[in-house]
Amino acid sequence: MQAVSEMMESGWYNPSALYRPSLEVEKRINEVREICLNAVGAAGEKVIFTSGGTEADNLALLGHLRTRRAPGKVLISSVEHPAVSACTEEIRRMGFQVEAIPADRTGRVDLNALESLMDDRTVLVSVMQVNNETGAAEPLRDIAALRNLKAPGAAIHVDGVQGFLRMKMDFRSLGIQSYTLSAHKIHGLKGTGALILQKTHPLHPIQFGGGQEGNLRSGTENTFGIVALGVAVRSWTPESCRQMRELKDGLRSLLCGRIDSAVVNGPQDEDGSAPHILNISLPPVRSQTMLFALEGDGVYVSAGSACSSRKQKISPVLKAMGVKTDWADCALRFSFSPLNTPEEIAYAAEKTVNHWQKLKQFTRR
């Protein structure tokens, strides 16, 4: 908020203009590019600022495929966020074959299935770094190794919106071509995102105008949001992740210890899961019922992806994982922030257990 206030007072100049105050704004924007690149091990590569993760994902997928000659095969994991999965029909209209990569019971890509799907016709593979509903972390190094072996000409896109800063990322070492992030997931402003791009990776713009962002994303830059993103990245520390992991483990223990039917969806080990997401089913109480009950106590949880929760009754992610319908219908997602406290976790657990004990008596037949 302080950074935005300062920019509104003295940094509102258009960074594309040539007078000195504008050049100072452009300099600050370029500083944030370097901050973002260094945060994911991508020094020397490119950053394209966007309106958020969805636009960045669309640009990465559709923008790259416009540089390719169809036909070809595009592999997209079956547990992707709608920002990626909803591109499927457009990709097919462009003349490409799209195949879903199955997920295993933990919610991660089935590597054996991926290997069987890959061939010399594969032009693009899209997987997320961390699943937004379960917190499952994809085995990106194994996926990249398979690509190198089976389809060396294919690009790899990683939706890093839920993984950015919360899980280690080494862009250049992995050999991926594009990576997306969103500012508001790390306490930046909504409406700000970025696509990190390998310098030599071909990309065609999907919106046109004044040629900003290297002619890849036209439109006057969101200078307030970009500068705030830089502040948010600099404010994030390894201690932030350790704090969230402790809170997550604490809540899981409290709920599983007091609700005998509780089932955790997704992996919980440190290497295989993010520190800030816990997905747990509490049958027989339906997730929507529990969500509204907890809301009355000031405890705000989700029944799936916030972007699709009003459209889907059963999470497509849990369905792809093979979670039983009865369990999926009772799944809640708890999300954690470094600003949360152990006292808040204890309060949330107590309210969840109390509501479950009362509501389990009123289940549908």
C-alpha positions in Angstrom: 0.0 0.0 0.0 2.9 2.4 0.8 4.5 1.6 -2.6 1.3 2.2 -4.5 0.6 5.5 -2.6 4.1 6.8 -3.5 3.7 5.8 -7.1 0.3 7.5 -7.3 1.8 10.7 -5.9 5.0 10.9 -7.9 5.2 8.0 -10.4 2.1 8.2 -12.4 3.9 9.1 -15.6 3.5 6.8 -18.7 6.7 4.7 -18.8 6.5 4.7 -22.6 7.0 8.4 -22.8 10.5 10.0 -23.3 10.6 12.7 -20.7 12.7 12.2 -17.6 10.0 11.3 -15.0 8.7 8.6 -17.4 12.2 7.2 -17.8 12.4 6.9 -14.0 9.2 5.0 -13.9 10.4 2.7 -16.7 13.6 2.1 -14.6 11.5 1.0 -11.6 9.5 -1.4 -13.8 12.7 -2.9 -15.2 14.0 -3.3 -11.6 11.0 -5.4 -10.9 11.7 -7.6 -13.9 15.1 -8.4 -12.5 13.6 -9.1 -9.1 11.1 -11.6 -10.6 13.7 -13.3 -12.8 16.1 -13.8 -9.9 13.3 -15.1 -7.7 12.9 -18.1 -10.0 16.4 -18.7 -11.2 15.8 -17.1 -14.6 18.4 -14.3 -14.7 18.9 -13.1 -18.2 15.5 -14.3 -19.5 12.4 -12.2 -20.3 9.5 -10.9 -18.3 6.2 -9.8 -19.8 3.8 -8.1 -17.3 0.2 -9.0 -17.7 -3.2 -8.4 -15.9 -2.7 -11.6 -13.9 -2.1 -15.4 -14.1 -5.0 -16.1 -16.5 -3.8 -13.7 -19.2 -0.2 -14.9 -18.7 -1.2 -18.6 -19.2 -3.3 -17.7 -22.2 -0.4 -15.8 -23.8 2.0 -18.6 -23.0 -0.2 -21.3 -24.6 -2.0 -19.6 -27.5 0.9 -17.1 -28.2 3.4 -19.9 -28.6 1.1 -22.2 -30.6 0.5 -19.4 -33.1 4.2 -19.7 -34.0 3.8 -23.4 -34.6 2.5 -25.1 -37.7 -0.4 -27.5 -37.0 -1.0 -30.3 -36.7 0.8 -31.2 -33.6 0.1 -32.6 -30.2 -0.4 -30.5 -27.0 -0.4 -32.3 -23.6 -2.1 -30.6 -20.7 -2.4 -32.2 -17.2 -5.9 -33.2 -16.1 -5.6 -31.2 -12.9 -4.9 -27.7 -14.3 -6.5 -24.5 -13.3 -9.2 -23.2 -15.6 -6.7 -20.5 -16.8 -5.1 -23.4 -18.7 -7.7 -26.1 -19.1 -10.3 -23.6 -20.6 -7.8 -23.0 -23.5 -8.3 -26.5 -24.7 -11.1 -25.9 -27.2 -9.3 -22.8 -28.7 -6.2 -24.9 -29.1 -8.2 -27.6 -30.9 -9.7 -24.9 -33.2 -6.2 -23.9 -34.1 -5.7 -27.4 -35.5 -3.8 -29.1 -32.7 -4.5 -32.4 -31.0 -5.0 -32.0 -27.3 -4.5 -34.9 -24.8 -5.1 -34.8 -21.1 -2.2 -36.2 -18.9 -3.8 -38.4 -16.2 -3.1 -37.7 -12.6 -2.3 -40.3 -10.0 -4.0 -40.7 -6.6 -1.8 -37.9 -5.1 -2.9 -35.4 -7.7 0.4 -35.3 -9.6 1.0 -36.1 -13.2 1.2 -39.9 -13.9 4.7 -40.1 -15.3 4.2 -43.4 -17.0 1.1 -42.1 -18.7 2.9 -39.0 -19.8 5.8 -41.0 -21.3 3.3 -43.0 -23.3 1.6 -39.8 -24.6 4.8 -38.1 -25.6 6.2 -38.6 -29.1 7.9 -36.6 -31.9 4.6 -34.8 -32.7 4.4 -33.2 -29.2 4.9 -29.5 -29.5 3.8 -28.3 -26.0 3.4 -29.7 -22.5 1.6 -27.7 -19.9 1.7 -28.6 -16.2 1.3 -26.5 -13.0 4.0 -26.1 -10.4 1.5 -26.5 -7.5 -2.2 -27.5 -7.7 -4.4 -24.7 -6.4 -6.9 -27.1 -4.8 -4.7 -29.8 -3.2 -1.3 -28.2 -2.9 0.3 -31.1 -4.8 3.6 -30.2 -6.3 4.4 -31.6 -9.8 7.7 -33.4 -10.4 8.9 -30.8 -12.9 12.4 -32.2 -13.1 11.1 -35.7 -14.1 8.7 -34.1 -16.6 11.5 -32.1 -18.2 13.7 -35.2 -18.4 10.9 -37.1 -20.2 10.5 -34.2 -22.6 14.2 -34.2 -23.4 14.1 -37.9 -24.0 10.8 -38.3 -25.9 10.0 -34.9 -27.5 13.1 -32.7 -27.4 11.4 -30.1 -29.7 8.4 -29.6 -27.4 8.1 -26.5 -25.1 7.2 -26.8 -21.4 4.9 -24.2 -19.8 4.5 -24.1 -16.1 1.6 -22.3 -14.3 3.5 -21.1 -11.3 0.7 -19.0 -9.8 0.4 -21.2 -6.6 4.0 -22.2 -6.5 5.8 -18.8 -7.0 8.1 -18.2 -3.9 6.3 -21.0 -1.9 8.2 -23.8 -3.7 11.7 -23.7 -5.1 11.9 -22.9 -8.8 15.1 -23.0 -11.0 13.8 -22.0 -14.4 17.0 -22.2 -16.4 18.2 -25.5 -14.7 14.9 -27.2 -15.5 15.0 -26.1 -19.1 11.4 -24.9 -19.2 10.3 -22.3 -21.7 7.6 -20.3 -19.8 6.3 -19.7 -16.3 3.4 -17.6 -15.0 3.0 -15.8 -11.7 0.3 -13.7 -10.1 0.9 -10.8 -7.6 -2.1 -11.2 -5.3 -1.0 -14.7 -4.3 1.9 -13.2 -2.4 0.1 -10.1 -1.0 0.6 -7.9 -4.1 -2.3 -6.3 -6.0 -5.0 -8.1 -7.9 -4.8 -7.4 -11.6 -1.1 -7.9 -11.8 0.8 -10.9 -13.2 3.8 -11.9 -15.3 5.0 -14.4 -17.8 8.6 -15.4 -17.5 9.9 -16.4 -20.9 13.0 -18.0 -22.2 14.7 -15.4 -24.4 14.8 -17.6 -27.5 11.3 -19.0 -27.1 9.0 -17.9 -29.9 5.8 -16.1 -28.9 3.2 -14.3 -30.9 1.1 -11.6 -29.2 -2.6 -12.3 -28.6 -3.6 -8.6 -28.1 -2.5 -5.7 -30.2 -1.9 -1.9 -29.7 1.0 0.3 -28.8 3.6 -2.4 -28.7 4.4 -2.4 -25.0 6.3 -5.3 -23.3 8.4 -5.9 -26.4 5.4 -5.9 -28.6 4.1 -9.0 -26.9 1.5 -7.4 -24.6 0.3 -4.1 -25.8 -1.4 -1.7 -23.3 -0.1 0.9 -20.9 1.8 -0.8 -18.1 0.1 -1.1 -14.7 2.9 0.7 -13.0 1.3 0.7 -9.5 0.7 -3.0 -9.6 4.1 -3.8 -11.0 6.0 -1.8 -8.4 3.9 -3.4 -5.6 4.7 -6.8 -7.0 8.4 -6.0 -6.6 7.9 -5.0 -3.0 5.9 -8.2 -2.3 8.6 -10.4 -3.8 11.3 -8.7 -1.7 9.2 -9.1 1.4 8.9 -12.9 1.0 11.4 -15.0 3.0 12.1 -18.7 3.6 10.7 -18.1 7.0 7.3 -17.3 5.4 7.1 -20.8 4.0 8.2 -22.5 7.3 5.5 -20.6 9.2 2.8 -21.7 6.8 4.0 -25.3 6.8 3.8 -25.4 10.6 0.3 -23.9 10.5 -0.8 -26.4 7.9 0.6 -29.4 9.7 -1.0 -28.1 12.9 -4.5 -27.8 11.5 -4.2 -31.2 9.8 -3.3 -32.8 13.0 -6.1 -31.1 14.9 -8.8 -32.1 12.4 -7.6 -35.6 11.8 -7.2 -36.2 15.5 -10.8 -35.2 16.3 -12.8 -36.1 13.2 -12.5 -39.9 12.6 -13.8 -39.7 9.0 -11.3 -37.0 7.9 -9.4 -37.8 4.7 -6.6 -35.6 3.4 -6.6 -35.2 -0.4 -3.2 -34.9 -1.9 0.4 -35.4 -0.7 1.6 -33.9 2.5 5.4 -34.4 2.4 7.5 -31.3 2.0 8.9 -32.1 -1.4 5.6 -33.2 -2.8 3.3 -30.5 -1.5 3.1 -26.7 -1.0 3.2 -25.3 2.5 0.1 -23.2 2.2 -2.8 -25.5 1.0 -4.6 -28.2 2.9 -7.4 -30.1 1.2 -9.4 -32.3 3.5 -12.7 -34.2 3.2 -14.9 -34.3 6.3 -17.7 -36.8 5.4 -20.6 -36.9 5.7 -20.9 -33.1 5.9 -21.0 -31.5 2.5 -18.4 -28.9 1.8 -20.9 -26.2 0.9 -22.7 -26.7 4.2 -19.5 -26.5 6.2 -18.3 -23.5 4.2 -21.4 -21.4 5.1 -21.3 -22.6 8.7 -17.6 -21.5 9.1 -18.3 -18.2 7.4 -20.6 -17.3 10.3 -17.5 -17.7 12.6 -15.3 -15.6 10.4 -13.4 -18.6 9.1 -13.3 -18.4 5.3 -12.5 -21.6 3.3 -13.1 -22.9 -0.2 -14.8 -25.9 -1.7 -12.4 -25.9 -4.7 -11.0 -23.3 -7.1 -12.3 -19.9 -6.3 -12.4 -19.2 -10.1 -14.9 -22.0 -10.7 -16.6 -22.7 -7.4 -19.8 -21.2 -8.5 -19.9 -23.4 -11.6 -18.9 -26.8 -10.4 -20.5 -29.0 -7.7 -17.7 -31.6 -7.7 -14.1 -30.5 -8.2 -12.8 -31.7 -11.5 -9.3 -31.9 -9.9 -10.5 -34.4 -7.2 -12.4 -36.3 -9.9 -9.3 -36.6 -12.0 -7.4 -37.9 -8.9 -10.0 -40.7 -8.5 -11.4 -39.3 -5.2 -14.7 -40.9 -4.4 -17.7 -38.7 -5.2 -18.9 -38.8 -1.6 -15.5 -37.6 -0.4 -15.1 -35.0 -3.1 -18.5 -33.6 -2.1 -17.2 -33.1 1.4 -13.9 -31.5 0.6 -12.7 -28.2 2.0 -9.6 -26.2 1.0 -7.8 -24.3 3.8 -5.3 -21.8 2.6 -2.6 -20.3 4.8 -0.7 -17.0 4.9 2.5 -16.0 6.8 0.2 -13.5 8.6 -1.9 -16.3 10.1 -1.2 -17.2 13.7 -1.3 -20.5 15.7 -4.3 -19.0 17.7 -6.2 -18.6 14.4 -5.5 -22.2 13.5 -6.7 -23.5 16.9 -9.9 -21.4 16.5 -10.5 -22.6 13.0 -10.0 -26.2 14.1 -12.3 -25.8 17.1 -15.1 -24.3 15.0 -14.7 -26.9 12.2 -15.0 -29.8 14.7 -18.0 -28.3 16.5 -19.9 -27.8 13.2 -19.0 -31.2 12.0 -20.3 -32.9 15.2 -23.6 -31.1 14.8 -24.1 -31.3 11.1 -23.1 -34.9 10.6 -26.6 -35.8 12.0 -28.3 -34.0 9.1 -26.9 -35.7 6.0 -28.8 -36.4 2.8 -30.0 -39.9 2.1 
